[in-house]
């Protein structure tokens, strides 16, 4: 019997799956334009597969139907159409246990509320604030939610000279970005700006080996994979903490620590905005030698450690 069947696409082999085709086209576009195709769902999946390999835990990726139906657990990490297919098969009694997440939908009521279907045994979310947000959509739904964060490869330590300050610009206010640049230039810091979506993951990892510290500007992160990669390469981070997540197109708002849910004093500090950035930067630099983000990552967020947590979750079903 297969322990774990992982589905990244619907097993409809004789018809064209439009959602899967769109996903393939997007990944091809990202590859051609040299953008980072390993962010989000793909990075989460690859971390889990590496971790399961280290654990020698048996799994099958997109296996034939007979192996899906004989598996102890079926896991759908990110593909909506695959989840809809699996929910239907679970209701028919062909799937024993069904787990999904953490990258299916942004808001639980989207995609015909498929993620809230009671046929799903466990819904994985990447951090506590996402769980709190999801739980606001129903008590019964909340009971099936578990927090699970993806891991990070153990990159080799860098022997390169670290004299670069990296500004990671993902989704931010322009006045804040301008102030960060101004303050760093006034301090005569050697800076470089990376804009999310305009670089390859390997380029980012190579650059991190030259970085002394990073200023991270994003409106929210469900986990913050780029932060974890920086920490694994021992780069302390100064992170903008807006204090809430909001999307007008979704009509939703959540108040809380939504910018860097796994930031700890070992990894860096937060600042609230343009007004307190200079003072926080001074505090951050005064304590730069005290941060130990790589140690934190090795103790908490390797692929193997996170895969072990995943296995414990599915074994309790």
BALOBA-1460 file (C-alpha; in Angstrom, 3 decimals):
// residues 317
<rec num="1" residu="x" x="0.000" y="0.000" z="0.000"/>
<rec num="2" residu="x" x="1.222" y="3.487" z="-0.859"/>
<rec num="3" residu="x" x="1.662" y="5.575" z="2.270"/>
<rec num="4" residu="x" x="1.250" y="8.935" z="0.609"/>
<rec num="5" residu="x" x="-0.007" y="10.006" z="-2.821"/>
<rec num="6" residu="x" x="0.767" y="13.618" z="-3.739"/>
<rec num="7" residu="x" x="-1.340" y="15.200" z="-6.463"/>
<rec num="8" residu="x" x="-0.208" y="18.358" z="-8.262"/>
<rec num="9" residu="x" x="-2.766" y="17.899" z="-11.022"/>
<rec num="10" residu="x" x="-6.105" y="16.266" z="-11.567"/>
<rec num="11" residu="x" x="-5.719" y="12.649" z="-12.763"/>
<rec num="12" residu="x" x="-7.927" y="13.289" z="-15.811"/>
<rec num="13" residu="x" x="-5.578" y="11.910" z="-18.399"/>
<rec num="14" residu="x" x="-7.914" y="11.848" z="-21.408"/>
<rec num="15" residu="x" x="-9.112" y="15.467" z="-21.339"/>
<rec num="16" residu="x" x="-7.377" y="18.814" z="-21.289"/>
<rec num="17" residu="x" x="-7.183" y="20.257" z="-17.779"/>
<rec num="18" residu="x" x="-7.411" y="24.012" z="-18.370"/>
<rec num="19" residu="x" x="-6.094" y="25.006" z="-14.928"/>
<rec num="20" residu="x" x="-3.114" y="22.678" z="-15.235"/>
<rec num="21" residu="x" x="-2.405" y="24.021" z="-18.726"/>
<rec num="22" residu="x" x="-2.477" y="27.585" z="-17.389"/>
<rec num="23" residu="x" x="-0.031" y="26.585" z="-14.654"/>
<rec num="24" residu="x" x="2.376" y="25.067" z="-17.165"/>
<rec num="25" residu="x" x="2.183" y="28.170" z="-19.384"/>
<rec num="26" residu="x" x="2.904" y="30.437" z="-16.404"/>
<rec num="27" residu="x" x="5.921" y="28.402" z="-15.327"/>
<rec num="28" residu="x" x="7.257" y="28.441" z="-18.893"/>
<rec num="29" residu="x" x="6.818" y="32.224" z="-19.010"/>
<rec num="30" residu="x" x="8.690" y="32.650" z="-15.729"/>
<rec num="31" residu="x" x="11.532" y="30.470" z="-17.001"/>
<rec num="32" residu="x" x="11.833" y="32.366" z="-20.298"/>
<rec num="33" residu="x" x="11.759" y="35.767" z="-18.606"/>
<rec num="34" residu="x" x="14.271" y="34.620" z="-15.941"/>
<rec num="35" residu="x" x="11.805" y="35.269" z="-13.137"/>
<rec num="36" residu="x" x="11.704" y="33.254" z="-9.958"/>
<rec num="37" residu="x" x="9.634" y="30.143" z="-10.677"/>
<rec num="38" residu="x" x="10.488" y="28.512" z="-7.355"/>
<rec num="39" residu="x" x="8.498" y="30.841" z="-5.185"/>
<rec num="40" residu="x" x="5.255" y="29.836" z="-3.568"/>
<rec num="41" residu="x" x="3.651" y="26.482" z="-4.309"/>
<rec num="42" residu="x" x="6.572" y="24.991" z="-6.238"/>
<rec num="43" residu="x" x="9.092" y="25.854" z="-3.504"/>
<rec num="44" residu="x" x="6.820" y="24.360" z="-0.837"/>
<rec num="45" residu="x" x="6.408" y="21.138" z="-2.807"/>
<rec num="46" residu="x" x="10.115" y="20.772" z="-3.526"/>
<rec num="47" residu="x" x="10.997" y="21.321" z="0.131"/>
<rec num="48" residu="x" x="8.566" y="18.603" z="1.186"/>
<rec num="49" residu="x" x="9.845" y="16.141" z="-1.426"/>
<rec num="50" residu="x" x="13.450" y="16.722" z="-0.371"/>
<rec num="51" residu="x" x="12.503" y="16.279" z="3.286"/>
<rec num="52" residu="x" x="10.519" y="13.094" z="2.672"/>
<rec num="53" residu="x" x="13.506" y="11.765" z="0.751"/>
<rec num="54" residu="x" x="15.790" y="12.431" z="3.712"/>
<rec num="55" residu="x" x="13.325" y="10.607" z="5.954"/>
<rec num="56" residu="x" x="13.027" y="7.698" z="3.515"/>
<rec num="57" residu="x" x="9.268" y="8.168" z="3.759"/>
<rec num="58" residu="x" x="7.433" y="6.406" z="0.939"/>
<rec num="59" residu="x" x="5.353" y="8.588" z="-1.365"/>
<rec num="60" residu="x" x="4.179" y="8.664" z="-4.979"/>
<rec num="61" residu="x" x="3.900" y="11.860" z="-7.003"/>
<rec num="62" residu="x" x="0.899" y="11.890" z="-9.349"/>
<rec num="63" residu="x" x="0.596" y="8.076" z="-9.430"/>
<rec num="64" residu="x" x="-1.973" y="6.036" z="-11.401"/>
<rec num="65" residu="x" x="-5.541" y="5.865" z="-10.098"/>
<rec num="66" residu="x" x="-5.147" y="2.481" z="-8.442"/>
<rec num="67" residu="x" x="-2.254" y="3.781" z="-6.331"/>
<rec num="68" residu="x" x="-4.164" y="6.950" z="-5.412"/>
<rec num="69" residu="x" x="-7.106" y="4.892" z="-4.216"/>
<rec num="70" residu="x" x="-4.895" y="2.468" z="-2.272"/>
<rec num="71" residu="x" x="-2.893" y="5.219" z="-0.534"/>
<rec num="72" residu="x" x="-3.225" y="5.780" z="3.201"/>
<rec num="73" residu="x" x="-3.297" y="9.553" z="2.590"/>
<rec num="74" residu="x" x="-3.821" y="11.721" z="-0.482"/>
<rec num="75" residu="x" x="-2.234" y="15.165" z="-0.341"/>
<rec num="76" residu="x" x="-3.052" y="18.062" z="-2.687"/>
<rec num="77" residu="x" x="-0.645" y="20.950" z="-1.997"/>
<rec num="78" residu="x" x="-1.799" y="23.672" z="-4.368"/>
<rec num="79" residu="x" x="-3.907" y="22.717" z="-7.408"/>
<rec num="80" residu="x" x="-7.601" y="23.642" z="-7.130"/>
<rec num="81" residu="x" x="-8.820" y="21.289" z="-9.857"/>
<rec num="82" residu="x" x="-6.899" y="18.404" z="-8.306"/>
<rec num="83" residu="x" x="-8.500" y="19.171" z="-4.951"/>
<rec num="84" residu="x" x="-11.995" y="19.274" z="-6.440"/>
<rec num="85" residu="x" x="-11.340" y="15.893" z="-8.064"/>
<rec num="86" residu="x" x="-10.005" y="14.440" z="-4.798"/>
<rec num="87" residu="x" x="-12.965" y="15.760" z="-2.774"/>
<rec num="88" residu="x" x="-15.371" y="14.065" z="-5.176"/>
<rec num="89" residu="x" x="-13.462" y="10.773" z="-4.911"/>
<rec num="90" residu="x" x="-13.372" y="11.063" z="-1.114"/>
<rec num="91" residu="x" x="-17.157" y="11.413" z="-1.055"/>
<rec num="92" residu="x" x="-17.385" y="8.286" z="-3.228"/>
<rec num="93" residu="x" x="-15.320" y="6.414" z="-0.647"/>
<rec num="94" residu="x" x="-12.357" y="5.893" z="-2.977"/>
<rec num="95" residu="x" x="-9.925" y="8.054" z="-0.986"/>
<rec num="96" residu="x" x="-9.273" y="7.242" z="2.668"/>
<rec num="97" residu="x" x="-7.720" y="10.442" z="4.066"/>
<rec num="98" residu="x" x="-7.447" y="13.792" z="2.303"/>
<rec num="99" residu="x" x="-5.055" y="16.625" z="3.185"/>
<rec num="100" residu="x" x="-4.624" y="19.924" z="1.354"/>
<rec num="101" residu="x" x="-2.803" y="23.256" z="1.546"/>
<rec num="102" residu="x" x="-1.042" y="25.489" z="2.194"/>
<rec num="103" residu="x" x="-1.395" y="27.090" z="-1.270"/>
<rec num="104" residu="x" x="-4.896" y="26.406" z="-2.545"/>
<rec num="105" residu="x" x="-6.787" y="29.700" z="-2.153"/>
<rec num="106" residu="x" x="-6.188" y="33.066" z="-0.508"/>
<rec num="107" residu="x" x="-9.674" y="33.333" z="0.997"/>
<rec num="108" residu="x" x="-11.534" y="30.138" z="2.047"/>
<rec num="109" residu="x" x="-14.819" y="31.101" z="0.366"/>
<rec num="110" residu="x" x="-13.212" y="31.267" z="-3.075"/>
<rec num="111" residu="x" x="-13.346" y="28.468" z="-5.657"/>
<rec num="112" residu="x" x="-16.823" y="27.386" z="-4.560"/>
<rec num="113" residu="x" x="-15.585" y="27.030" z="-0.962"/>
<rec num="114" residu="x" x="-13.845" y="23.791" z="-1.912"/>
<rec num="115" residu="x" x="-11.229" y="24.158" z="0.824"/>
<rec num="116" residu="x" x="-14.016" y="24.255" z="3.438"/>
<rec num="117" residu="x" x="-15.570" y="20.989" z="2.263"/>
<rec num="118" residu="x" x="-15.982" y="18.606" z="5.238"/>
<rec num="119" residu="x" x="-14.619" y="15.761" z="3.098"/>
<rec num="120" residu="x" x="-11.161" y="17.238" z="3.652"/>
<rec num="121" residu="x" x="-9.563" y="15.855" z="6.811"/>
<rec num="122" residu="x" x="-6.850" y="18.495" z="7.253"/>
<rec num="123" residu="x" x="-6.255" y="21.924" z="5.742"/>
<rec num="124" residu="x" x="-2.644" y="23.064" z="6.101"/>
<rec num="125" residu="x" x="-1.811" y="26.750" z="6.471"/>
<rec num="126" residu="x" x="1.715" y="28.198" z="6.623"/>
<rec num="127" residu="x" x="1.493" y="30.341" z="9.765"/>
<rec num="128" residu="x" x="-0.553" y="31.275" z="12.811"/>
<rec num="129" residu="x" x="-1.982" y="34.495" z="11.377"/>
<rec num="130" residu="x" x="-3.319" y="32.633" z="8.340"/>
<rec num="131" residu="x" x="-4.954" y="30.089" z="10.650"/>
<rec num="132" residu="x" x="-6.568" y="32.864" z="12.683"/>
<rec num="133" residu="x" x="-7.841" y="34.472" z="9.491"/>
<rec num="134" residu="x" x="-9.206" y="31.181" z="8.127"/>
<rec num="135" residu="x" x="-10.826" y="30.342" z="11.463"/>
<rec num="136" residu="x" x="-12.932" y="33.478" z="11.186"/>
<rec num="137" residu="x" x="-14.876" y="31.669" z="8.443"/>
<rec num="138" residu="x" x="-16.268" y="28.967" z="10.726"/>
<rec num="139" residu="x" x="-15.693" y="26.909" z="13.875"/>
<rec num="140" residu="x" x="-16.073" y="23.496" z="12.223"/>
<rec num="141" residu="x" x="-13.676" y="24.530" z="9.469"/>
<rec num="142" residu="x" x="-11.192" y="25.788" z="12.066"/>
<rec num="143" residu="x" x="-11.076" y="22.377" z="13.763"/>
<rec num="144" residu="x" x="-9.538" y="20.873" z="10.624"/>
<rec num="145" residu="x" x="-6.817" y="23.498" z="10.170"/>
<rec num="146" residu="x" x="-3.186" y="22.733" z="11.068"/>
<rec num="147" residu="x" x="-0.165" y="25.010" z="10.847"/>
<rec num="148" residu="x" x="2.628" y="23.658" z="8.693"/>
<rec num="149" residu="x" x="5.506" y="25.664" z="7.229"/>
<rec num="150" residu="x" x="7.839" y="24.521" z="4.463"/>
<rec num="151" residu="x" x="11.556" y="24.077" z="5.029"/>
<rec num="152" residu="x" x="14.697" y="25.391" z="3.389"/>
<rec num="153" residu="x" x="17.691" y="23.722" z="1.811"/>
<rec num="154" residu="x" x="20.852" y="23.754" z="3.910"/>
<rec num="155" residu="x" x="22.939" y="26.023" z="1.734"/>
<rec num="156" residu="x" x="26.688" y="25.984" z="2.217"/>
<rec num="157" residu="x" x="28.039" y="28.895" z="4.289"/>
<rec num="158" residu="x" x="29.567" y="31.694" z="2.275"/>
<rec num="159" residu="x" x="33.226" y="32.632" z="2.411"/>
<rec num="160" residu="x" x="32.675" y="35.737" z="0.293"/>
<rec num="161" residu="x" x="33.143" y="39.261" z="1.577"/>
<rec num="162" residu="x" x="29.845" y="40.591" z="2.893"/>
<rec num="163" residu="x" x="29.632" y="44.308" z="2.243"/>
<rec num="164" residu="x" x="26.307" y="44.588" z="0.419"/>
<rec num="165" residu="x" x="22.967" y="45.786" z="1.803"/>
<rec num="166" residu="x" x="20.065" y="44.223" z="-0.050"/>
<rec num="167" residu="x" x="16.670" y="45.920" z="-0.346"/>
<rec num="168" residu="x" x="14.067" y="43.279" z="-1.159"/>
<rec num="169" residu="x" x="11.090" y="45.052" z="-2.706"/>
<rec num="170" residu="x" x="8.004" y="42.927" z="-3.053"/>
<rec num="171" residu="x" x="4.875" y="44.944" z="-2.332"/>
<rec num="172" residu="x" x="5.402" y="48.224" z="-0.570"/>
<rec num="173" residu="x" x="4.535" y="51.894" z="-0.354"/>
<rec num="174" residu="x" x="6.645" y="54.059" z="-2.633"/>
<rec num="175" residu="x" x="7.248" y="56.715" z="0.014"/>
<rec num="176" residu="x" x="8.569" y="54.027" z="2.351"/>
<rec num="177" residu="x" x="10.837" y="52.604" z="-0.325"/>
<rec num="178" residu="x" x="12.182" y="56.082" z="-1.108"/>
<rec num="179" residu="x" x="12.894" y="56.750" z="2.556"/>
<rec num="180" residu="x" x="14.720" y="53.438" z="2.983"/>
<rec num="181" residu="x" x="16.896" y="54.202" z="-0.040"/>
<rec num="182" residu="x" x="17.570" y="57.739" z="1.175"/>
<rec num="183" residu="x" x="18.606" y="56.667" z="4.675"/>
<rec num="184" residu="x" x="20.885" y="53.890" z="3.415"/>
<rec num="185" residu="x" x="22.506" y="56.188" z="0.850"/>
<rec num="186" residu="x" x="23.049" y="58.817" z="3.529"/>
<rec num="187" residu="x" x="24.816" y="56.141" z="5.575"/>
<rec num="188" residu="x" x="26.936" y="55.374" z="2.484"/>
<rec num="189" residu="x" x="25.804" y="51.772" z="2.433"/>
<rec num="190" residu="x" x="26.552" y="49.768" z="-0.688"/>
<rec num="191" residu="x" x="22.997" y="48.837" z="-1.717"/>
<rec num="192" residu="x" x="21.246" y="46.760" z="-4.324"/>
<rec num="193" residu="x" x="17.500" y="46.484" z="-4.963"/>
<rec num="194" residu="x" x="15.769" y="43.255" z="-5.932"/>
<rec num="195" residu="x" x="12.171" y="43.543" z="-7.119"/>
<rec num="196" residu="x" x="10.015" y="40.473" z="-6.621"/>
<rec num="197" residu="x" x="9.207" y="38.645" z="-9.849"/>
<rec num="198" residu="x" x="12.150" y="40.111" z="-11.787"/>
<rec num="199" residu="x" x="14.910" y="37.685" z="-10.844"/>
<rec num="200" residu="x" x="15.707" y="33.994" z="-10.697"/>
<rec num="201" residu="x" x="15.929" y="32.180" z="-7.404"/>
<rec num="202" residu="x" x="19.518" y="31.099" z="-8.070"/>
<rec num="203" residu="x" x="20.523" y="34.723" z="-8.681"/>
<rec num="204" residu="x" x="18.948" y="35.675" z="-5.360"/>
<rec num="205" residu="x" x="20.757" y="32.912" z="-3.488"/>
<rec num="206" residu="x" x="24.081" y="33.861" z="-5.062"/>
<rec num="207" residu="x" x="23.570" y="37.503" z="-4.157"/>
<rec num="208" residu="x" x="22.735" y="36.639" z="-0.541"/>
<rec num="209" residu="x" x="26.259" y="35.292" z="-0.093"/>
<rec num="210" residu="x" x="27.533" y="38.855" z="-0.506"/>
<rec num="211" residu="x" x="24.903" y="40.466" z="1.726"/>
<rec num="212" residu="x" x="25.659" y="41.802" z="5.198"/>
<rec num="213" residu="x" x="21.991" y="42.429" z="5.989"/>
<rec num="214" residu="x" x="18.684" y="42.808" z="4.172"/>
<rec num="215" residu="x" x="15.842" y="45.339" z="4.395"/>
<rec num="216" residu="x" x="12.663" y="43.467" z="3.513"/>
<rec num="217" residu="x" x="9.711" y="45.428" z="2.151"/>
<rec num="218" residu="x" x="6.470" y="43.560" z="1.653"/>
<rec num="219" residu="x" x="2.865" y="44.208" z="2.627"/>
<rec num="220" residu="x" x="2.364" y="40.651" z="3.874"/>
<rec num="221" residu="x" x="3.780" y="37.127" z="3.858"/>
<rec num="222" residu="x" x="1.899" y="33.933" z="4.632"/>
<rec num="223" residu="x" x="5.277" y="32.365" z="5.491"/>
<rec num="224" residu="x" x="8.089" y="34.297" z="3.815"/>
<rec num="225" residu="x" x="10.197" y="31.784" z="1.888"/>
<rec num="226" residu="x" x="12.660" y="34.425" z="0.711"/>
<rec num="227" residu="x" x="13.232" y="35.410" z="4.335"/>
<rec num="228" residu="x" x="13.919" y="31.796" z="5.298"/>
<rec num="229" residu="x" x="16.467" y="31.478" z="2.515"/>
<rec num="230" residu="x" x="18.217" y="34.633" z="3.693"/>
<rec num="231" residu="x" x="18.302" y="33.336" z="7.249"/>
<rec num="232" residu="x" x="19.732" y="29.999" z="6.143"/>
<rec num="233" residu="x" x="22.569" y="31.967" z="4.547"/>
<rec num="234" residu="x" x="23.038" y="33.867" z="7.826"/>
<rec num="235" residu="x" x="21.655" y="37.189" z="6.593"/>
<rec num="236" residu="x" x="19.900" y="39.205" z="9.334"/>
<rec num="237" residu="x" x="16.801" y="41.063" z="8.199"/>
<rec num="238" residu="x" x="15.142" y="44.354" z="9.025"/>
<rec num="239" residu="x" x="11.495" y="43.843" z="8.046"/>
<rec num="240" residu="x" x="8.701" y="46.315" z="7.455"/>
<rec num="241" residu="x" x="5.770" y="45.441" z="9.709"/>
<rec num="242" residu="x" x="2.625" y="47.108" z="8.386"/>
<rec num="243" residu="x" x="0.558" y="45.308" z="11.014"/>
<rec num="244" residu="x" x="-2.319" y="44.163" z="8.840"/>
<rec num="245" residu="x" x="-3.293" y="42.364" z="5.644"/>
<rec num="246" residu="x" x="-5.991" y="43.764" z="3.384"/>
<rec num="247" residu="x" x="-7.297" y="43.152" z="-0.103"/>
<rec num="248" residu="x" x="-9.999" y="45.427" z="-1.489"/>
<rec num="249" residu="x" x="-10.793" y="42.980" z="-4.293"/>
<rec num="250" residu="x" x="-11.495" y="40.276" z="-1.674"/>
<rec num="251" residu="x" x="-13.202" y="42.605" z="0.804"/>
<rec num="252" residu="x" x="-11.041" y="41.247" z="3.630"/>
<rec num="253" residu="x" x="-8.806" y="42.690" z="6.310"/>
<rec num="254" residu="x" x="-6.836" y="41.025" z="9.102"/>
<rec num="255" residu="x" x="-5.003" y="42.844" z="11.884"/>
<rec num="256" residu="x" x="-1.830" y="41.196" z="13.156"/>
<rec num="257" residu="x" x="1.779" y="40.269" z="12.483"/>
<rec num="258" residu="x" x="1.373" y="39.467" z="8.790"/>
<rec num="259" residu="x" x="4.686" y="40.577" z="7.267"/>
<rec num="260" residu="x" x="7.157" y="38.099" z="8.746"/>
<rec num="261" residu="x" x="5.341" y="35.449" z="10.822"/>
<rec num="262" residu="x" x="8.549" y="33.561" z="11.658"/>
<rec num="263" residu="x" x="10.853" y="36.485" z="12.394"/>
<rec num="264" residu="x" x="12.480" y="36.136" z="15.824"/>
<rec num="265" residu="x" x="15.086" y="38.185" z="17.718"/>
<rec num="266" residu="x" x="17.662" y="35.715" z="16.404"/>
<rec num="267" residu="x" x="16.922" y="36.737" z="12.817"/>
<rec num="268" residu="x" x="16.412" y="40.494" z="12.993"/>
<rec num="269" residu="x" x="14.011" y="43.293" z="13.825"/>
<rec num="270" residu="x" x="10.846" y="44.918" z="12.517"/>
<rec num="271" residu="x" x="10.036" y="48.569" z="11.864"/>
<rec num="272" residu="x" x="6.630" y="50.189" z="11.422"/>
<rec num="273" residu="x" x="7.226" y="52.643" z="8.609"/>
<rec num="274" residu="x" x="9.189" y="55.539" z="7.186"/>
<rec num="275" residu="x" x="9.085" y="57.537" z="10.424"/>
<rec num="276" residu="x" x="10.793" y="54.971" z="12.634"/>
<rec num="277" residu="x" x="13.075" y="53.391" z="10.022"/>
<rec num="278" residu="x" x="16.169" y="55.508" z="10.854"/>
<rec num="279" residu="x" x="15.966" y="54.705" z="14.581"/>
<rec num="280" residu="x" x="15.255" y="50.997" z="13.977"/>
<rec num="281" residu="x" x="18.114" y="50.787" z="11.496"/>
<rec num="282" residu="x" x="20.490" y="52.237" z="14.103"/>
<rec num="283" residu="x" x="19.268" y="49.726" z="16.704"/>
<rec num="284" residu="x" x="19.556" y="46.918" z="14.159"/>
<rec num="285" residu="x" x="23.128" y="47.840" z="13.198"/>
<rec num="286" residu="x" x="24.186" y="48.175" z="16.837"/>
<rec num="287" residu="x" x="23.125" y="44.559" z="17.368"/>
<rec num="288" residu="x" x="24.167" y="43.151" z="13.991"/>
<rec num="289" residu="x" x="26.807" y="40.837" z="15.418"/>
<rec num="290" residu="x" x="24.308" y="39.369" z="17.895"/>
<rec num="291" residu="x" x="21.918" y="37.905" z="15.324"/>
<rec num="292" residu="x" x="22.193" y="34.197" z="14.462"/>
<rec num="293" residu="x" x="19.649" y="33.495" z="11.714"/>
<rec num="294" residu="x" x="21.468" y="30.470" z="10.307"/>
<rec num="295" residu="x" x="21.445" y="28.687" z="13.657"/>
<rec num="296" residu="x" x="17.729" y="29.436" z="14.004"/>
<rec num="297" residu="x" x="17.076" y="27.978" z="10.542"/>
<rec num="298" residu="x" x="19.146" y="24.846" z="11.159"/>
<rec num="299" residu="x" x="17.279" y="24.207" z="14.401"/>
<rec num="300" residu="x" x="13.783" y="24.870" z="13.060"/>
<rec num="301" residu="x" x="13.404" y="25.049" z="9.289"/>
<rec num="302" residu="x" x="15.428" y="22.488" z="7.386"/>
<rec num="303" residu="x" x="13.605" y="20.376" z="4.802"/>
<rec num="304" residu="x" x="13.928" y="17.317" z="7.034"/>
<rec num="305" residu="x" x="12.594" y="19.003" z="10.173"/>
<rec num="306" residu="x" x="9.580" y="20.399" z="8.335"/>
<rec num="307" residu="x" x="8.891" y="17.089" z="6.574"/>
<rec num="308" residu="x" x="8.905" y="15.373" z="9.971"/>
<rec num="309" residu="x" x="6.233" y="17.812" z="11.143"/>
<rec num="310" residu="x" x="4.178" y="17.081" z="8.020"/>
<rec num="311" residu="x" x="4.404" y="13.332" z="8.612"/>
<rec num="312" residu="x" x="3.313" y="13.740" z="12.247"/>
<rec num="313" residu="x" x="0.246" y="15.662" z="11.106"/>
<rec num="314" residu="x" x="-0.899" y="13.032" z="8.611"/>
<rec num="315" residu="x" x="-0.114" y="10.170" z="10.987"/>
<rec num="316" residu="x" x="-2.537" y="11.565" z="13.570"/>
<rec num="317" residu="x" x="-5.504" y="11.360" z="11.170"/>
